[in-house]
């Protein structure tokens, strides 16, 4: 019985350490893309992700602007109803397509040391640094 009690306490301690995203931490924040695995980012343009006070999202996907809604529960994040302008920019076309594809696959987020990492399960899709 004593061992079960110790095991229960240990599980509670570890579950308390699990990282959760507080929607309030993302409200009114701005992020700049620093990494899109498998792709060299264009030097002439930036991709951004901005969270509003009501957790609406907006940003720039190198060439085009986009916006939509976000739902956050613990580490799970769901970007919904994303809409975008449709300009064609030859210099950033490959990066634009990769960014849009990645952002539509996001289902998890981690915030550590001023970085926002967006994932699909455990696969890193996008890494942002906090923009000021």
N, C-alpha and C positions, 0 to 999 in steps of 0.2 A: 504494500500500500504506500509506503514511504517513497519507493521508486516511482510509482505512478504520479505522486504529488510533485516530485522533483521534475519529472518529465513534463508535466502540465505547466509548471512555472517556466521551464526552459522554452517551451513552445510559445508561451505568451510573450516572453521577452524577445524572441526572434521575430514574432509577427509584429511587435511594436516597432521594430527596426526597419520593416519594409517601407520603402520609399513611396509616398503618396503625393500626388500633385494637388496642391491647393489652388482652386480656380482663382482665388484672390491674388496669388503670387503672379499669375499670368496677366491679370487685368492691367490694362494700360502699359503694356510692355512692347518693346520693339526689338526685333532680332534680325541679324544679317547672316546670310548663308556663308559658311566657311568650308563646308565639305559636302560633296555629293559623290559617294563612293563610286569609283570606276570612271569618273569624269574630271577633266581639268576645267576649272571654272573660268569663264571669260574674264579677261582683265578689264575690259571696257564697260562692263555692266554688272549690276548687283541684283541678287534676289533677296527679298525681305519678307518677313512675316510679322504682322502687327496684331496684337490682341487689344480690343477696345474694352471699355469698362463693363459692357454687358456681354463680354466674351464673343463678340463678333470678330471675325478675322478679316484682314485685308493685307495686301502687300503687292510686291512686284515680282514677276517671274522672269527677270532679266529684261524683257521687252514689254510685256503686257502687264496690266494691273488686274488683280483678282480680289474677290471678297466672298464671304459666306458666314456660316455659323460654326460654332465649336461646342461640343459637349465633353465635359471632363468628369470622370468618376475614378478616383484613385489614380493609378498610372494609365488607365485607359483614356484615350482621346479619340474623338470622332469629328472630323471636319465634314460639314454637311452643306449642301446647296451651293457649292462653289461656282461662281460665275466669273468670266474673264473677258477682257477685250480680246480682239482677234487680229492684231497687227502682225505682219510678217517682218521679222528682222533676220536677215540672212546670217549675220555674224554670230548671233546667239541662238539660232534655231535648234541645234542639237541639245544645248543646255536647257533651253526652254521646254522642249519636249520631255527630257529626262526629269526635270523638276516637277512638271505638272503630273507626270505619271507617278512619281514618288509621293507627292503630297496627297494624291488620291488613294494611296495604299496605307497611309498612316493609321495605326490603331493603338500605339503606346507612345508615351513621352517620358523623358527623364530630364530633370534640371539639376545640374551639378557644376559647381565652380564657375558660374556665369555662362554656362553652355546649356543650350536646349537641344537634346537629341531626340529626333522623331524616328520611331521604329515601326516595323511590321512584325509583330511578335518579338523575336530577339534579333532580327536583322536590321542593322542601322541603315536608314534611308537618307536622312538629312541631318546635318549638324549646323547649328547656328550659334553665333556669339551675341551677347547682349549689345544692342546699339543704343547710344546715348544721344 
